[in-house]
Amino acid sequence: MTERLEGRVAVITGAGSGIGLATARRFAAEGAKVVCVDVDEERGAKAANEVSGLFVQADVTDEEQVRAMYQTAVDTYGSLDIAFNNAGISPPDDDSILVTGLEAWKRVQDVNLTSVYLCCKYAIPHMQRQGKGSIINTASFVAVMGAATSQISYSASKGGVLAMSRELGVEFARQGIRVNALCPGPVNTPLLQELFAKDPERAARRLVHIPLGRFAEPEEIAAAVAFLASDDSSFMTANTFLVDGGISGA
Ligand code: NAD
């Protein structure tokens, strides 16, 4: 593997599982120093240990913890080159607007959207000082299309991530900071497995709409993130990067 990320310092939120974990492995294989952030201590520490990186336990909805996790990365490794703002939660069991209560709605916005606002707010000043940086925010294919399953709070949170990424990509382009939104289709991770275990028919309904006829493996998403993090994507910012098996194009 070419070491496109040699010497770069990357902070990954939600690094203990699924897409974040696969990306931590991929970044490390490409030469990056990886800071693994997760609210779950056991999972996050295990990931950091595996990639010989640093574990920072943080809840990405907590402003002070978000500020501190980037400061720790810079204090430990000397820079912040890549921020992969990826931690997120799945929708409530029935996420129809007629069912989802205000508290459940707010919780999804907090973890999936406000967290990305906080991460960008505290990552950007470090990147401004360096005059460069790459931010990748995990949205979802449901940010650009209606899903076959009703998930109002989740889709709204991901639409917000997409719009915010575009805004920031434009605002900070001249300062060398690229901001792109990653929009995965359904990925075979614990988040998806849990959702489908509760409602097996949901999996079948979803699968039917994916032209490639299967769910993604986390490693396929990690490959796209590594591209967005690296100089191979140097002319891309404010971009909606769909890695979705064709679901949004069908
Ligand atoms: P996952 O559940 O496997 O991993 C998510 C990780 O985030 C977990 O380790 C969890 O502990 C951590 N986390 C959750 N809340 C946190 C918080 N408040 N602070 C810090 N860490 C927290 O999920 P995944 O499938 O890998 O999803 C990663 C991202 O990709 C999410 O934003 C999700 O919405 C998005 N996404 C997933 C899919 C999919 O099909 N799996 C599709 C599109 C988008």
Boltz pocket constraint, residues with backbone or C-beta under 6 A from the ligand:
constraints:
  - pocket:
      binder: B
      contacts: [[A, 13], [A, 14], [A, 15], [A, 16], [A, 17], [A, 18], [A, 19], [A, 20], [A, 37], [A, 38], [A, 39], [A, 40], [A, 43], [A, 58], [A, 59], [A, 60], [A, 61], [A, 86], [A, 87], [A, 88], [A, 89], [A, 90], [A, 111], [A, 112], [A, 138], [A, 139], [A, 140], [A, 141], [A, 183], [A, 184], [A, 185], [A, 186], [A, 187], [A, 188], [A, 189], [A, 190], [A, 191], [A, 192]]
      max_distance: 6.0
